[in-house]
Amino acid sequence: MAEVRAAPYPEIRFLWHPGTTDIFSGYGLVLGPTRLVGLVMIDRPGPADPAWLATIQRAFGDYQLAPMTQSGERGLVCQMLIAQESPQYLRVLPHPRIGALRAALLPLDLPTVTLGLAWYPDNRCWVSHIVEPSAPLFPLGLVVGTSGGVRDLEEAGQGPQEFLDRHIRGDWREVSEADERENNYAVPHGFRILSAYTTNAGDRILVLTKADRSATTILLPDEY
């Protein structure tokens, strides 16, 4: 077994404003096709509403702000779930500090604050909504990965967390109907739980939590 680790150099994308060369409302490291982790501008067009920040605190318990411009406009450190129609507005921009931005984001643990974001062409702005946290259905225990599972994640440029998040919230994704029924029974009764997903590279991976919830393994189907 090998410890699960994310791809070493995830790409960075900007929440770009179409029709401009360098206007954006945030940026983050790519965790999946429609998922980033990074900073979203909240002081645009004016300072963030304190009532909205209070809602963030009630939902998640804590949050972190960081200056994003020379004039002090702040961004919220968060996970970003991009609406299905909006990934086309994520761009690689020739920012002079792209290397420094990536280096600053790499050490981030996944923040608890999660925002759903979509580009609204009529208003020419990114609009966010708070994605309320949901309690996990079961503990993962020690998270490990086989050499094949870790290799496939790295080749796909994805980290394990997006698959683990789905797994512990009951999104079993591509399992058979029989496995889905077994999972639904296993959650309250203490049997093994199995999920199956397809990576960005088109490879199938499994996430398996032991019956005693002591460990969860990311592996390939032929390693199961």
C-alpha positions as CSV (number, residue, x, y, z in Angstrom):
1,M,0.0,0.0,0.0
2,A,1.1,3.6,-0.7
3,E,-0.2,6.7,0.9
4,V,-2.6,8.7,-1.3
5,R,-1.2,11.9,-2.6
6,A,-2.4,14.5,-5.0
7,A,-0.8,15.3,-8.4
8,P,2.3,17.4,-7.7
9,Y,1.6,20.2,-10.1
10,P,-2.2,20.9,-10.4
11,E,-3.1,23.5,-13.0
12,I,-4.5,26.9,-12.0
13,R,-7.6,28.4,-13.6
14,F,-9.1,31.9,-13.4
15,L,-12.8,32.7,-13.2
16,W,-12.5,34.8,-16.3
17,H,-14.8,37.6,-17.5
18,P,-15.4,37.0,-21.3
19,G,-14.6,39.9,-23.6
20,T,-11.6,41.0,-21.5
21,T,-8.0,40.0,-21.5
22,D,-7.2,40.1,-17.7
23,I,-10.4,40.6,-15.6
24,F,-11.3,37.7,-13.4
25,S,-13.2,37.1,-10.1
26,G,-11.0,34.4,-8.6
27,Y,-8.6,31.6,-9.2
28,G,-7.9,28.2,-7.9
29,L,-6.1,24.9,-8.4
30,V,-8.0,22.3,-10.5
31,L,-9.3,19.4,-8.4
32,G,-11.6,18.1,-11.1
33,P,-13.4,19.2,-14.3
34,T,-15.8,21.5,-12.4
35,R,-14.0,21.9,-9.1
36,L,-11.3,24.3,-7.9
37,V,-9.8,25.2,-4.5
38,G,-8.5,28.8,-4.1
39,L,-9.7,32.4,-3.8
40,V,-12.9,34.0,-5.0
41,M,-13.2,37.8,-5.0
42,I,-15.9,38.9,-2.5
43,D,-15.3,42.7,-2.4
44,R,-16.6,43.4,-5.9
45,P,-18.2,45.7,-6.8
46,G,-18.1,46.8,-3.1
47,P,-17.1,45.4,0.2
48,A,-18.7,42.1,1.1
49,D,-22.0,42.3,3.0
50,P,-21.3,41.5,6.7
51,A,-24.6,39.6,6.8
52,W,-23.4,37.3,4.0
53,L,-20.1,36.7,5.9
54,A,-22.1,35.9,9.0
55,T,-24.1,33.3,7.0
56,I,-20.8,31.8,5.9
57,Q,-19.7,31.6,9.5
58,R,-22.9,30.0,10.7
59,A,-22.7,27.4,7.9
60,F,-19.1,26.5,8.2
61,G,-17.9,27.7,11.6
62,D,-14.9,29.5,10.2
63,Y,-13.5,31.1,7.1
64,Q,-10.4,32.9,5.8
65,L,-10.1,36.1,3.8
66,A,-7.0,37.2,1.8
67,P,-6.2,40.4,-0.1
68,M,-6.2,39.9,-3.8
69,T,-5.5,43.3,-5.2
70,Q,-3.2,46.2,-4.4
71,S,-6.1,48.2,-3.2
72,G,-6.9,45.6,-0.6
73,E,-10.0,43.9,-2.2
74,R,-10.4,40.5,-0.4
75,G,-11.0,37.0,-1.6
76,L,-12.5,34.1,0.3
77,V,-10.5,30.9,0.6
78,C,-12.9,28.2,-0.5
79,Q,-13.7,25.2,-2.6
80,M,-15.5,26.2,-5.8
81,L,-18.1,24.0,-7.6
82,I,-18.5,25.4,-11.1
83,A,-22.0,25.2,-12.7
84,Q,-22.3,22.7,-15.5
85,E,-22.6,25.5,-18.1
86,S,-19.7,27.6,-16.9
87,P,-16.4,25.6,-17.1
88,Q,-15.9,27.3,-20.5
89,Y,-15.3,30.5,-18.6
90,L,-12.4,29.1,-16.7
91,R,-9.2,30.3,-18.3
92,V,-5.4,30.1,-18.1
93,L,-4.4,33.7,-18.0
94,P,-0.8,35.1,-18.6
95,H,-0.7,36.5,-15.1
96,P,2.8,37.8,-14.2
97,R,2.6,36.1,-10.8
98,I,1.2,32.8,-11.9
99,G,4.0,30.9,-10.4
100,A,3.7,32.7,-7.1
101,L,-0.1,32.2,-7.1
102,R,0.3,28.5,-7.6
103,A,2.9,28.2,-5.0
104,A,0.7,30.0,-2.5
105,L,-2.2,27.7,-3.2
106,L,-0.4,24.4,-3.1
107,P,-0.1,24.1,0.7
108,L,-3.8,24.7,1.2
109,D,-5.7,22.0,3.0
110,L,-9.2,21.7,1.6
111,P,-11.2,24.6,3.2
112,T,-14.6,23.8,4.6
113,V,-16.2,26.8,2.9
114,T,-17.7,25.6,-0.4
115,L,-19.3,28.0,-3.0
116,G,-21.2,27.1,-6.1
117,L,-20.3,29.5,-8.9
118,A,-21.8,30.3,-12.3
119,W,-21.1,32.9,-15.0
120,Y,-24.2,34.9,-15.8
121,P,-23.8,36.3,-19.4
122,D,-26.7,38.8,-19.1
123,N,-25.2,40.4,-15.9
124,R,-21.6,39.8,-17.0
125,C,-20.5,38.6,-13.6
126,W,-19.9,35.4,-11.6
127,V,-22.6,34.6,-9.1
128,S,-22.1,32.4,-6.1
129,H,-24.3,30.5,-3.7
130,I,-23.3,28.8,-0.5
131,V,-23.2,25.0,-0.7
132,E,-24.3,23.9,2.8
133,P,-22.1,21.3,4.4
134,S,-23.7,17.8,4.8
135,A,-22.6,15.4,7.5
136,P,-20.7,12.4,6.3
137,L,-22.6,9.1,6.5
138,F,-19.7,7.1,8.0
139,P,-16.0,7.6,9.0
140,L,-13.3,6.8,6.5
141,G,-10.6,5.6,8.9
142,L,-7.1,5.6,7.6
143,V,-7.0,6.6,3.9
144,V,-4.6,4.7,1.8
145,G,-4.1,3.9,-1.9
146,T,-2.6,1.1,-3.9
147,S,0.2,1.9,-6.2
148,G,-2.1,1.5,-9.2
149,G,-4.8,3.8,-7.7
150,V,-2.2,6.5,-6.8
151,R,-0.7,6.3,-10.3
152,D,-4.0,6.7,-12.0
153,L,-4.9,9.7,-9.9
154,E,-1.6,11.3,-10.7
155,E,-2.0,10.6,-14.4
156,A,-5.5,12.2,-14.4
157,G,-4.2,15.3,-12.5
158,Q,-6.7,14.7,-9.7
159,G,-6.4,14.4,-6.0
160,P,-8.3,11.8,-3.9
161,Q,-10.5,14.2,-2.0
162,E,-13.2,14.8,-4.6
163,F,-13.8,11.0,-4.7
164,L,-13.6,10.6,-0.9
165,D,-16.1,13.5,-0.5
166,R,-18.6,11.7,-2.8
167,H,-18.0,8.4,-1.2
168,I,-18.8,9.5,2.4
169,R,-22.0,11.3,1.3
170,G,-23.5,8.4,-0.5
171,D,-22.7,9.3,-4.1
172,W,-21.6,5.8,-5.1
173,R,-21.6,6.9,-8.8
174,E,-21.0,3.9,-11.1
175,V,-21.6,0.8,-8.9
176,S,-24.2,-1.8,-9.9
177,E,-27.7,-1.7,-8.6
178,A,-26.8,-4.7,-6.3
179,D,-23.8,-2.9,-4.9
180,E,-25.9,0.3,-4.4
181,R,-28.4,-1.7,-2.4
182,E,-25.6,-3.3,-0.4
183,N,-24.1,0.1,0.3
184,N,-27.3,1.5,1.5
185,Y,-27.7,-1.4,3.9
186,A,-24.0,-1.4,4.9
187,V,-24.0,2.3,6.1
188,P,-26.2,1.7,9.2
189,H,-25.3,-2.0,9.7
190,G,-21.5,-1.9,9.5
191,F,-20.6,-3.8,6.3
192,R,-18.1,-2.8,3.6
193,I,-18.9,0.1,1.4
194,L,-17.8,0.3,-2.3
195,S,-17.9,3.2,-4.8
196,A,-16.7,3.4,-8.4
197,Y,-15.7,6.5,-10.4
198,T,-14.1,7.4,-13.7
199,T,-11.1,9.8,-13.6
200,N,-10.5,12.6,-16.0
201,A,-8.2,10.3,-18.0
202,G,-11.1,7.8,-18.4
203,D,-9.7,5.2,-15.9
204,R,-12.0,3.5,-13.5
205,I,-11.1,3.6,-9.8
206,L,-12.7,2.1,-6.7
207,V,-13.1,3.5,-3.2
208,L,-13.5,0.8,-0.6
209,T,-14.2,1.4,3.2
210,K,-13.8,-1.6,5.4
211,A,-16.7,-3.0,7.5
212,D,-15.2,-1.8,10.7
213,R,-14.5,1.7,9.3
214,S,-10.8,1.4,10.2
215,A,-9.6,2.2,6.7
216,T,-10.6,3.3,3.2
217,T,-8.6,2.3,0.1
218,I,-8.4,3.8,-3.3
219,L,-7.6,1.1,-5.8
220,L,-8.1,-0.2,-9.4
221,P,-10.8,-2.8,-10.3
222,D,-8.2,-5.5,-11.0
223,E,-6.7,-4.9,-7.5
224,Y,-10.1,-5.5,-5.8
